[in-house]
Amino acid sequence: MMLSSLSVFTSSSLPVFTPLLASTGGTEGEAYAKILAAAISLVTIIVFIFAQVFGEIATRFSLPAVLGELVVGLILGVVRK
């Protein structure tokens, strides 16, 4: 399923995979790569901040911090879909 989101099928009898990132050329590809890097960085920072906050909340309730981090992972995973 993940493979289909990263590639395109052609109309031949055997499926041929063409990576979408390689299909953009020139300055369009560079702009796309910058936007992709910024998006990944932003998501990583958001996940880290929420994990720290929920870990702190869990320790205030005398629970392990990793429990709060797992909870935030479940929450963000459901919200993303």
PyMOL Python script that loads the backbone (N, CA, C, O; Angstrom):
from pymol import cmd

cmd.read_pdbstr("""\
ATOM      1  N   MET A   1       0.828  -1.189   0.000  1.00  0.00           N
ATOM      2  CA  MET A   1       0.000   0.000   0.000  1.00  0.00           C
ATOM      3  C   MET A   1       0.872   1.252   0.000  1.00  0.00           C
ATOM      4  O   MET A   1       0.577   2.211  -0.713  1.00  0.00           O
ATOM      5  N   MET A   2       1.943   1.250   0.794  1.00  0.00           N
ATOM      6  CA  MET A   2       2.825   2.404   0.839  1.00  0.00           C
ATOM      7  C   MET A   2       3.537   2.576  -0.490  1.00  0.00           C
ATOM      8  O   MET A   2       3.809   3.702  -0.907  1.00  0.00           O
ATOM      9  N   LEU A   3       3.840   1.476  -1.157  1.00  0.00           N
ATOM     10  CA  LEU A   3       4.536   1.537  -2.428  1.00  0.00           C
ATOM     11  C   LEU A   3       3.696   2.250  -3.479  1.00  0.00           C
ATOM     12  O   LEU A   3       4.230   2.987  -4.307  1.00  0.00           O
ATOM     13  N   SER A   4       2.379   2.034  -3.449  1.00  0.00           N
ATOM     14  CA  SER A   4       1.526   2.664  -4.446  1.00  0.00           C
ATOM     15  C   SER A   4       1.453   4.171  -4.259  1.00  0.00           C
ATOM     16  O   SER A   4       1.225   4.890  -5.232  1.00  0.00           O
ATOM     17  N   SER A   5       1.636   4.669  -3.058  1.00  0.00           N
ATOM     18  CA  SER A   5       1.598   6.110  -2.846  1.00  0.00           C
ATOM     19  C   SER A   5       2.901   6.777  -3.282  1.00  0.00           C
ATOM     20  O   SER A   5       2.932   7.995  -3.458  1.00  0.00           O
ATOM     21  N   LEU A   6       3.961   6.019  -3.457  1.00  0.00           N
ATOM     22  CA  LEU A   6       5.247   6.579  -3.856  1.00  0.00           C
ATOM     23  C   LEU A   6       5.587   6.324  -5.317  1.00  0.00           C
ATOM     24  O   LEU A   6       6.610   6.803  -5.806  1.00  0.00           O
ATOM     25  N   SER A   7       4.758   5.588  -6.006  1.00  0.00           N
ATOM     26  CA  SER A   7       5.095   5.256  -7.381  1.00  0.00           C
ATOM     27  C   SER A   7       3.842   5.280  -8.252  1.00  0.00           C
ATOM     28  O   SER A   7       2.718   5.362  -7.755  1.00  0.00           O
ATOM     29  N   VAL A   8       4.066   5.207  -9.564  1.00  0.00           N
ATOM     30  CA  VAL A   8       2.982   5.259 -10.540  1.00  0.00           C
ATOM     31  C   VAL A   8       3.060   4.010 -11.411  1.00  0.00           C
ATOM     32  O   VAL A   8       4.139   3.621 -11.859  1.00  0.00           O
ATOM     33  N   PHE A   9       1.901   3.382 -11.648  1.00  0.00           N
ATOM     34  CA  PHE A   9       1.861   2.227 -12.542  1.00  0.00           C
ATOM     35  C   PHE A   9       1.713   2.703 -13.977  1.00  0.00           C
ATOM     36  O   PHE A   9       1.040   3.699 -14.244  1.00  0.00           O
ATOM     37  N   THR A  10       2.346   1.983 -14.903  1.00  0.00           N
ATOM     38  CA  THR A  10       2.137   2.276 -16.321  1.00  0.00           C
ATOM     39  C   THR A  10       1.106   1.300 -16.858  1.00  0.00           C
ATOM     40  O   THR A  10       0.692   0.384 -16.148  1.00  0.00           O
ATOM     41  N   SER A  11       0.688   1.482 -18.093  1.00  0.00           N
ATOM     42  CA  SER A  11      -0.384   0.665 -18.655  1.00  0.00           C
ATOM     43  C   SER A  11       0.106  -0.632 -19.291  1.00  0.00           C
ATOM     44  O   SER A  11      -0.684  -1.318 -19.940  1.00  0.00           O
ATOM     45  N   SER A  12       1.365  -0.992 -19.132  1.00  0.00           N
ATOM     46  CA  SER A  12       1.873  -2.238 -19.705  1.00  0.00           C
ATOM     47  C   SER A  12       1.353  -3.429 -18.922  1.00  0.00           C
ATOM     48  O   SER A  12       0.738  -3.272 -17.867  1.00  0.00           O
ATOM     49  N   SER A  13       1.603  -4.617 -19.444  1.00  0.00           N
ATOM     50  CA  SER A  13       1.099  -5.824 -18.788  1.00  0.00           C
ATOM     51  C   SER A  13       1.776  -6.054 -17.437  1.00  0.00           C
ATOM     52  O   SER A  13       1.130  -6.515 -16.496  1.00  0.00           O
ATOM     53  N   LEU A  14       3.053  -5.743 -17.331  1.00  0.00           N
ATOM     54  CA  LEU A  14       3.746  -5.845 -16.061  1.00  0.00           C
ATOM     55  C   LEU A  14       3.850  -4.455 -15.448  1.00  0.00           C
ATOM     56  O   LEU A  14       4.167  -3.496 -16.152  1.00  0.00           O
ATOM     57  N   PRO A  15       3.592  -4.329 -14.153  1.00  0.00           N
ATOM     58  CA  PRO A  15       3.676  -2.996 -13.554  1.00  0.00           C
ATOM     59  C   PRO A  15       5.122  -2.500 -13.514  1.00  0.00           C
ATOM     60  O   PRO A  15       6.020  -3.224 -13.083  1.00  0.00           O
ATOM     61  N   VAL A  16       5.336  -1.299 -13.952  1.00  0.00           N
ATOM     62  CA  VAL A  16       6.648  -0.658 -13.918  1.00  0.00           C
ATOM     63  C   VAL A  16       6.535   0.499 -12.944  1.00  0.00           C
ATOM     64  O   VAL A  16       5.630   1.324 -13.070  1.00  0.00           O
ATOM     65  N   PHE A  17       7.424   0.574 -11.988  1.00  0.00           N
ATOM     66  CA  PHE A  17       7.367   1.596 -10.958  1.00  0.00           C
ATOM     67  C   PHE A  17       8.232   2.783 -11.345  1.00  0.00           C
ATOM     68  O   PHE A  17       9.419   2.629 -11.634  1.00  0.00           O
ATOM     69  N   THR A  18       7.640   3.950 -11.350  1.00  0.00           N
ATOM     70  CA  THR A  18       8.363   5.180 -11.621  1.00  0.00           C
ATOM     71  C   THR A  18       8.274   6.047 -10.387  1.00  0.00           C
ATOM     72  O   THR A  18       7.180   6.497 -10.045  1.00  0.00           O
ATOM     73  N   PRO A  19       9.359   6.299  -9.710  1.00  0.00           N
ATOM     74  CA  PRO A  19       9.291   7.126  -8.502  1.00  0.00           C
ATOM     75  C   PRO A  19       8.800   8.527  -8.825  1.00  0.00           C
ATOM     76  O   PRO A  19       9.239   9.142  -9.797  1.00  0.00           O
ATOM     77  N   LEU A  20       7.877   9.030  -7.997  1.00  0.00           N
ATOM     78  CA  LEU A  20       7.329  10.360  -8.223  1.00  0.00           C
ATOM     79  C   LEU A  20       8.368  11.443  -7.997  1.00  0.00           C
ATOM     80  O   LEU A  20       8.348  12.459  -8.693  1.00  0.00           O
ATOM     81  N   LEU A  21       9.272  11.259  -7.048  1.00  0.00           N
ATOM     82  CA  LEU A  21      10.264  12.286  -6.790  1.00  0.00           C
ATOM     83  C   LEU A  21      11.217  12.451  -7.966  1.00  0.00           C
ATOM     84  O   LEU A  21      11.706  13.554  -8.211  1.00  0.00           O
ATOM     85  N   ALA A  22      11.483  11.398  -8.680  1.00  0.00           N
ATOM     86  CA  ALA A  22      12.390  11.478  -9.808  1.00  0.00           C
ATOM     87  C   ALA A  22      11.705  12.055 -11.047  1.00  0.00           C
ATOM     88  O   ALA A  22      12.377  12.482 -11.985  1.00  0.00           O
ATOM     89  N   SER A  23      10.357  12.070 -11.052  1.00  0.00           N
ATOM     90  CA  SER A  23       9.658  12.555 -12.235  1.00  0.00           C
ATOM     91  C   SER A  23       9.612  14.074 -12.306  1.00  0.00           C
ATOM     92  O   SER A  23       9.373  14.621 -13.383  1.00  0.00           O
ATOM     93  N   THR A  24       9.830  14.764 -11.212  1.00  0.00           N
ATOM     94  CA  THR A  24       9.861  16.222 -11.262  1.00  0.00           C
ATOM     95  C   THR A  24      11.270  16.654 -11.612  1.00  0.00           C
ATOM     96  O   THR A  24      12.243  16.074 -11.131  1.00  0.00           O
ATOM     97  N   GLY A  25      11.378  17.659 -12.438  1.00  0.00           N
ATOM     98  CA  GLY A  25      12.699  18.049 -12.879  1.00  0.00           C
ATOM     99  C   GLY A  25      12.977  19.514 -12.637  1.00  0.00           C
ATOM    100  O   GLY A  25      12.060  20.318 -12.476  1.00  0.00           O
ATOM    101  N   GLY A  26      14.234  19.846 -12.614  1.00  0.00           N
ATOM    102  CA  GLY A  26      14.654  21.236 -12.511  1.00  0.00           C
ATOM    103  C   GLY A  26      14.263  21.899 -11.211  1.00  0.00           C
ATOM    104  O   GLY A  26      14.342  21.305 -10.136  1.00  0.00           O
ATOM    105  N   THR A  27      13.837  23.150 -11.335  1.00  0.00           N
ATOM    106  CA  THR A  27      13.531  23.939 -10.143  1.00  0.00           C
ATOM    107  C   THR A  27      12.282  23.446  -9.434  1.00  0.00           C
ATOM    108  O   THR A  27      12.142  23.650  -8.229  1.00  0.00           O
ATOM    109  N   GLU A  28      11.354  22.789 -10.168  1.00  0.00           N
ATOM    110  CA  GLU A  28      10.170  22.237  -9.524  1.00  0.00           C
ATOM    111  C   GLU A  28      10.566  21.165  -8.516  1.00  0.00           C
ATOM    112  O   GLU A  28      10.022  21.102  -7.414  1.00  0.00           O
ATOM    113  N   GLY A  29      11.518  20.324  -8.907  1.00  0.00           N
ATOM    114  CA  GLY A  29      11.985  19.265  -8.018  1.00  0.00           C
ATOM    115  C   GLY A  29      12.679  19.819  -6.786  1.00  0.00           C
ATOM    116  O   GLY A  29      12.513  19.292  -5.686  1.00  0.00           O
ATOM    117  N   GLU A  30      13.449  20.869  -6.964  1.00  0.00           N
ATOM    118  CA  GLU A  30      14.136  21.487  -5.826  1.00  0.00           C
ATOM    119  C   GLU A  30      13.135  22.132  -4.873  1.00  0.00           C
ATOM    120  O   GLU A  30      13.279  22.022  -3.656  1.00  0.00           O
ATOM    121  N   ALA A  31      12.123  22.802  -5.418  1.00  0.00           N
ATOM    122  CA  ALA A  31      11.105  23.423  -4.571  1.00  0.00           C
ATOM    123  C   ALA A  31      10.325  22.363  -3.810  1.00  0.00           C
ATOM    124  O   ALA A  31      10.019  22.532  -2.630  1.00  0.00           O
ATOM    125  N   TYR A  32      10.003  21.262  -4.497  1.00  0.00           N
ATOM    126  CA  TYR A  32       9.288  20.172  -3.840  1.00  0.00           C
ATOM    127  C   TYR A  32      10.125  19.565  -2.728  1.00  0.00           C
ATOM    128  O   TYR A  32       9.598  19.253  -1.660  1.00  0.00           O
ATOM    129  N   ALA A  33      11.402  19.394  -2.956  1.00  0.00           N
ATOM    130  CA  ALA A  33      12.285  18.816  -1.943  1.00  0.00           C
ATOM    131  C   ALA A  33      12.389  19.727  -0.727  1.00  0.00           C
ATOM    132  O   ALA A  33      12.429  19.242   0.404  1.00  0.00           O
ATOM    133  N   LYS A  34      12.433  21.040  -0.943  1.00  0.00           N
ATOM    134  CA  LYS A  34      12.490  21.975   0.180  1.00  0.00           C
ATOM    135  C   LYS A  34      11.202  21.953   0.982  1.00  0.00           C
ATOM    136  O   LYS A  34      11.239  21.978   2.213  1.00  0.00           O
ATOM    137  N   ILE A  35      10.062  21.907   0.302  1.00  0.00           N
ATOM    138  CA  ILE A  35       8.776  21.847   1.000  1.00  0.00           C
ATOM    139  C   ILE A  35       8.657  20.545   1.773  1.00  0.00           C
ATOM    140  O   ILE A  35       8.182  20.535   2.909  1.00  0.00           O
ATOM    141  N   LEU A  36       9.085  19.446   1.162  1.00  0.00           N
ATOM    142  CA  LEU A  36       9.037  18.149   1.833  1.00  0.00           C
ATOM    143  C   LEU A  36       9.921  18.131   3.071  1.00  0.00           C
ATOM    144  O   LEU A  36       9.516  17.615   4.113  1.00  0.00           O
ATOM    145  N   ALA A  37      11.126  18.688   2.970  1.00  0.00           N
ATOM    146  CA  ALA A  37      12.033  18.735   4.119  1.00  0.00           C
ATOM    147  C   ALA A  37      11.458  19.608   5.228  1.00  0.00           C
ATOM    148  O   ALA A  37      11.567  19.261   6.404  1.00  0.00           O
ATOM    149  N   ALA A  38      10.849  20.733   4.871  1.00  0.00           N
ATOM    150  CA  ALA A  38      10.239  21.605   5.871  1.00  0.00           C
ATOM    151  C   ALA A  38       9.065  20.914   6.553  1.00  0.00           C
ATOM    152  O   ALA A  38       8.895  21.038   7.766  1.00  0.00           O
ATOM    153  N   ALA A  39       8.255  20.187   5.788  1.00  0.00           N
ATOM    154  CA  ALA A  39       7.107  19.484   6.364  1.00  0.00           C
ATOM    155  C   ALA A  39       7.550  18.381   7.318  1.00  0.00           C
ATOM    156  O   ALA A  39       6.977  18.222   8.396  1.00  0.00           O
ATOM    157  N   ILE A  40       8.560  17.624   6.927  1.00  0.00           N
ATOM    158  CA  ILE A  40       9.057  16.553   7.791  1.00  0.00           C
ATOM    159  C   ILE A  40       9.659  17.128   9.066  1.00  0.00           C
ATOM    160  O   ILE A  40       9.463  16.579  10.150  1.00  0.00           O
ATOM    161  N   SER A  41      10.385  18.221   8.942  1.00  0.00           N
ATOM    162  CA  SER A  41      10.970  18.861  10.123  1.00  0.00           C
ATOM    163  C   SER A  41       9.889  19.376  11.064  1.00  0.00           C
ATOM    164  O   SER A  41       9.990  19.218  12.281  1.00  0.00           O
ATOM    165  N   LEU A  42       8.860  19.991  10.501  1.00  0.00           N
ATOM    166  CA  LEU A  42       7.768  20.522  11.320  1.00  0.00           C
ATOM    167  C   LEU A  42       7.035  19.412  12.053  1.00  0.00           C
ATOM    168  O   LEU A  42       6.737  19.545  13.241  1.00  0.00           O
ATOM    169  N   VAL A  43       6.742  18.327  11.367  1.00  0.00           N
ATOM    170  CA  VAL A  43       6.060  17.200  12.004  1.00  0.00           C
ATOM    171  C   VAL A  43       6.916  16.592  13.104  1.00  0.00           C
ATOM    172  O   VAL A  43       6.401  16.238  14.164  1.00  0.00           O
ATOM    173  N   THR A  44       8.214  16.467  12.865  1.00  0.00           N
ATOM    174  CA  THR A  44       9.124  15.917  13.872  1.00  0.00           C
ATOM    175  C   THR A  44       9.165  16.792  15.119  1.00  0.00           C
ATOM    176  O   THR A  44       9.156  16.282  16.239  1.00  0.00           O
ATOM    177  N   ILE A  45       9.209  18.100  14.928  1.00  0.00           N
ATOM    178  CA  ILE A  45       9.226  19.022  16.064  1.00  0.00           C
ATOM    179  C   ILE A  45       7.918  18.950  16.842  1.00  0.00           C
ATOM    180  O   ILE A  45       7.927  18.954  18.073  1.00  0.00           O
ATOM    181  N   ILE A  46       6.798  18.884  16.135  1.00  0.00           N
ATOM    182  CA  ILE A  46       5.494  18.800  16.802  1.00  0.00           C
ATOM    183  C   ILE A  46       5.383  17.522  17.618  1.00  0.00           C
ATOM    184  O   ILE A  46       4.919  17.552  18.758  1.00  0.00           O
ATOM    185  N   VAL A  47       5.800  16.411  17.051  1.00  0.00           N
ATOM    186  CA  VAL A  47       5.741  15.136  17.777  1.00  0.00           C
ATOM    187  C   VAL A  47       6.634  15.187  19.011  1.00  0.00           C
ATOM    188  O   VAL A  47       6.239  14.723  20.081  1.00  0.00           O
ATOM    189  N   PHE A  48       7.829  15.744  18.872  1.00  0.00           N
ATOM    190  CA  PHE A  48       8.742  15.831  20.006  1.00  0.00           C
ATOM    191  C   PHE A  48       8.156  16.690  21.129  1.00  0.00           C
ATOM    192  O   PHE A  48       8.219  16.307  22.297  1.00  0.00           O
ATOM    193  N   ILE A  49       7.590  17.843  20.783  1.00  0.00           N
ATOM    194  CA  ILE A  49       7.024  18.736  21.807  1.00  0.00           C
ATOM    195  C   ILE A  49       5.852  18.068  22.516  1.00  0.00           C
ATOM    196  O   ILE A  49       5.767  18.102  23.744  1.00  0.00           O
ATOM    197  N   PHE A  50       4.946  17.458  21.747  1.00  0.00           N
ATOM    198  CA  PHE A  50       3.807  16.792  22.372  1.00  0.00           C
ATOM    199  C   PHE A  50       4.251  15.622  23.248  1.00  0.00           C
ATOM    200  O   PHE A  50       3.674  15.397  24.311  1.00  0.00           O
ATOM    201  N   ALA A  51       5.271  14.873  22.815  1.00  0.00           N
ATOM    202  CA  ALA A  51       5.773  13.758  23.619  1.00  0.00           C
ATOM    203  C   ALA A  51       6.352  14.257  24.934  1.00  0.00           C
ATOM    204  O   ALA A  51       6.148  13.633  25.976  1.00  0.00           O
ATOM    205  N   GLN A  52       7.072  15.377  24.897  1.00  0.00           N
ATOM    206  CA  GLN A  52       7.625  15.939  26.137  1.00  0.00           C
ATOM    207  C   GLN A  52       6.518  16.399  27.075  1.00  0.00           C
ATOM    208  O   GLN A  52       6.577  16.151  28.279  1.00  0.00           O
ATOM    209  N   VAL A  53       5.518  17.066  26.529  1.00  0.00           N
ATOM    210  CA  VAL A  53       4.416  17.578  27.356  1.00  0.00           C
ATOM    211  C   VAL A  53       3.632  16.430  27.981  1.00  0.00           C
ATOM    212  O   VAL A  53       3.362  16.449  29.182  1.00  0.00           O
ATOM    213  N   PHE A  54       3.268  15.440  27.189  1.00  0.00           N
ATOM    214  CA  PHE A  54       2.504  14.326  27.729  1.00  0.00           C
ATOM    215  C   PHE A  54       3.345  13.460  28.660  1.00  0.00           C
ATOM    216  O   PHE A  54       2.812  12.869  29.599  1.00  0.00           O
ATOM    217  N   GLY A  55       4.639  13.377  28.416  1.00  0.00           N
ATOM    218  CA  GLY A  55       5.520  12.672  29.351  1.00  0.00           C
ATOM    219  C   GLY A  55       5.564  13.363  30.701  1.00  0.00           C
ATOM    220  O   GLY A  55       5.574  12.708  31.743  1.00  0.00           O
ATOM    221  N   GLU A  56       5.591  14.691  30.680  1.00  0.00           N
ATOM    222  CA  GLU A  56       5.577  15.456  31.930  1.00  0.00           C
ATOM    223  C   GLU A  56       4.237  15.296  32.653  1.00  0.00           C
ATOM    224  O   GLU A  56       4.199  15.167  33.877  1.00  0.00           O
ATOM    225  N   ILE A  57       3.158  15.306  31.905  1.00  0.00           N
ATOM    226  CA  ILE A  57       1.828  15.113  32.518  1.00  0.00           C
ATOM    227  C   ILE A  57       1.742  13.734  33.162  1.00  0.00           C
ATOM    228  O   ILE A  57       1.194  13.593  34.255  1.00  0.00           O
ATOM    229  N   ALA A  58       2.275  12.724  32.498  1.00  0.00           N
ATOM    230  CA  ALA A  58       2.241  11.366  33.054  1.00  0.00           C
ATOM    231  C   ALA A  58       3.053  11.280  34.342  1.00  0.00           C
ATOM    232  O   ALA A  58       2.629  10.621  35.291  1.00  0.00           O
ATOM    233  N   THR A  59       4.213  11.932  34.391  1.00  0.00           N
ATOM    234  CA  THR A  59       5.015  11.871  35.617  1.00  0.00           C
ATOM    235  C   THR A  59       4.332  12.603  36.767  1.00  0.00           C
ATOM    236  O   THR A  59       4.522  12.236  37.926  1.00  0.00           O
ATOM    237  N   ARG A  60       3.546  13.623  36.469  1.00  0.00           N
ATOM    238  CA  ARG A  60       2.809  14.315  37.540  1.00  0.00           C
ATOM    239  C   ARG A  60       1.723  13.435  38.137  1.00  0.00           C
ATOM    240  O   ARG A  60       1.318  13.644  39.280  1.00  0.00           O
ATOM    241  N   PHE A  61       1.242  12.449  37.375  1.00  0.00           N
ATOM    242  CA  PHE A  61       0.268  11.484  37.887  1.00  0.00           C
ATOM    243  C   PHE A  61       0.953  10.217  38.398  1.00  0.00           C
ATOM    244  O   PHE A  61       0.304   9.183  38.557  1.00  0.00           O
ATOM    245  N   SER A  62       2.259  10.292  38.656  1.00  0.00           N
ATOM    246  CA  SER A  62       3.074   9.175  39.160  1.00  0.00           C
ATOM    247  C   SER A  62       3.057   7.978  38.212  1.00  0.00           C
ATOM    248  O   SER A  62       3.029   6.829  38.653  1.00  0.00           O
ATOM    249  N   LEU A  63       3.073   8.250  36.930  1.00  0.00           N
ATOM    250  CA  LEU A  63       3.149   7.216  35.905  1.00  0.00           C
ATOM    251  C   LEU A  63       4.460   7.379  35.145  1.00  0.00           C
ATOM    252  O   LEU A  63       5.041   8.464  35.156  1.00  0.00           O
ATOM    253  N   PRO A  64       4.931   6.340  34.494  1.00  0.00           N
ATOM    254  CA  PRO A  64       6.156   6.482  33.700  1.00  0.00           C
ATOM    255  C   PRO A  64       5.953   7.467  32.544  1.00  0.00           C
ATOM    256  O   PRO A  64       4.876   7.517  31.949  1.00  0.00           O
ATOM    257  N   ALA A  65       6.969   8.235  32.237  1.00  0.00           N
ATOM    258  CA  ALA A  65       6.886   9.228  31.164  1.00  0.00           C
ATOM    259  C   ALA A  65       6.627   8.574  29.814  1.00  0.00           C
ATOM    260  O   ALA A  65       5.971   9.159  28.952  1.00  0.00           O
ATOM    261  N   VAL A  66       7.140   7.364  29.630  1.00  0.00           N
ATOM    262  CA  VAL A  66       6.954   6.690  28.358  1.00  0.00           C
ATOM    263  C   VAL A  66       5.478   6.388  28.102  1.00  0.00           C
ATOM    264  O   VAL A  66       5.064   6.285  26.948  1.00  0.00           O
ATOM    265  N   LEU A  67       4.691   6.246  29.143  1.00  0.00           N
ATOM    266  CA  LEU A  67       3.262   6.022  28.967  1.00  0.00           C
ATOM    267  C   LEU A  67       2.598   7.238  28.335  1.00  0.00           C
ATOM    268  O   LEU A  67       1.768   7.097  27.437  1.00  0.00           O
ATOM    269  N   GLY A  68       2.955   8.422  28.796  1.00  0.00           N
ATOM    270  CA  GLY A  68       2.432   9.641  28.187  1.00  0.00           C
ATOM    271  C   GLY A  68       2.885   9.795  26.751  1.00  0.00           C
ATOM    272  O   GLY A  68       2.126  10.269  25.906  1.00  0.00           O
ATOM    273  N   GLU A  69       4.125   9.397  26.464  1.00  0.00           N
ATOM    274  CA  GLU A  69       4.637   9.479  25.102  1.00  0.00           C
ATOM    275  C   GLU A  69       3.911   8.506  24.186  1.00  0.00           C
ATOM    276  O   GLU A  69       3.642   8.825  23.028  1.00  0.00           O
ATOM    277  N   LEU A  70       3.592   7.323  24.697  1.00  0.00           N
ATOM    278  CA  LEU A  70       2.826   6.365  23.907  1.00  0.00           C
ATOM    279  C   LEU A  70       1.417   6.872  23.635  1.00  0.00           C
ATOM    280  O   LEU A  70       0.896   6.697  22.533  1.00  0.00           O
ATOM    281  N   VAL A  71       0.802   7.493  24.622  1.00  0.00           N
ATOM    282  CA  VAL A  71      -0.544   8.037  24.446  1.00  0.00           C
ATOM    283  C   VAL A  71      -0.562   9.104  23.362  1.00  0.00           C
ATOM    284  O   VAL A  71      -1.447   9.111  22.506  1.00  0.00           O
ATOM    285  N   VAL A  72       0.412  10.002  23.397  1.00  0.00           N
ATOM    286  CA  VAL A  72       0.463  11.063  22.382  1.00  0.00           C
ATOM    287  C   VAL A  72       0.746  10.461  21.000  1.00  0.00           C
ATOM    288  O   VAL A  72       0.259  10.982  19.997  1.00  0.00           O
ATOM    289  N   GLY A  73       1.506   9.398  20.934  1.00  0.00           N
ATOM    290  CA  GLY A  73       1.733   8.737  19.653  1.00  0.00           C
ATOM    291  C   GLY A  73       0.459   8.155  19.082  1.00  0.00           C
ATOM    292  O   GLY A  73       0.214   8.236  17.879  1.00  0.00           O
ATOM    293  N   LEU A  74      -0.355   7.565  19.947  1.00  0.00           N
ATOM    294  CA  LEU A  74      -1.648   7.050  19.496  1.00  0.00           C
ATOM    295  C   LEU A  74      -2.570   8.182  19.047  1.00  0.00           C
ATOM    296  O   LEU A  74      -3.242   8.071  18.022  1.00  0.00           O
ATOM    297  N   ILE A  75      -2.598   9.257  19.806  1.00  0.00           N
ATOM    298  CA  ILE A  75      -3.466  10.390  19.476  1.00  0.00           C
ATOM    299  C   ILE A  75      -3.061  10.999  18.131  1.00  0.00           C
ATOM    300  O   ILE A  75      -3.910  11.203  17.264  1.00  0.00           O
ATOM    301  N   LEU A  76      -1.778  11.286  17.957  1.00  0.00           N
ATOM    302  CA  LEU A  76      -1.319  11.901  16.720  1.00  0.00           C
ATOM    303  C   LEU A  76      -1.444  10.943  15.534  1.00  0.00           C
ATOM    304  O   LEU A  76      -1.670  11.382  14.407  1.00  0.00           O
ATOM    305  N   GLY A  77      -1.301   9.664  15.776  1.00  0.00           N
ATOM    306  CA  GLY A  77      -1.464   8.687  14.705  1.00  0.00           C
ATOM    307  C   GLY A  77      -2.881   8.610  14.209  1.00  0.00           C
ATOM    308  O   GLY A  77      -3.108   8.452  13.009  1.00  0.00           O
ATOM    309  N   VAL A  78      -3.847   8.720  15.105  1.00  0.00           N
ATOM    310  CA  VAL A  78      -5.252   8.696  14.717  1.00  0.00           C
ATOM    311  C   VAL A  78      -5.634  10.010  14.039  1.00  0.00           C
ATOM    312  O   VAL A  78      -6.385  10.002  13.063  1.00  0.00           O
ATOM    313  N   VAL A  79      -5.133  11.130  14.536  1.00  0.00           N
ATOM    314  CA  VAL A  79      -5.475  12.429  13.966  1.00  0.00           C
ATOM    315  C   VAL A  79      -4.954  12.553  12.550  1.00  0.00           C
ATOM    316  O   VAL A  79      -5.599  13.180  11.710  1.00  0.00           O
ATOM    317  N   ARG A  80      -3.813  11.975  12.271  1.00  0.00           N
ATOM    318  CA  ARG A  80      -3.197  12.085  10.960  1.00  0.00           C
ATOM    319  C   ARG A  80      -4.036  11.437   9.866  1.00  0.00           C
ATOM    320  O   ARG A  80      -4.077  11.944   8.746  1.00  0.00           O
ATOM    321  N   LYS A  81      -4.691  10.350  10.160  1.00  0.00           N
ATOM    322  CA  LYS A  81      -5.489   9.650   9.138  1.00  0.00           C
ATOM    323  C   LYS A  81      -6.772  10.379   8.992  1.00  0.00           C
ATOM    324  O   LYS A  81      -7.618   9.984   8.189  1.00  0.00           O
TER     325      LYS A  81
END
""", "prot")
cmd.dss("prot")
cmd.show_as("cartoon", "prot")
cmd.util.cbc("prot")
cmd.orient("prot")
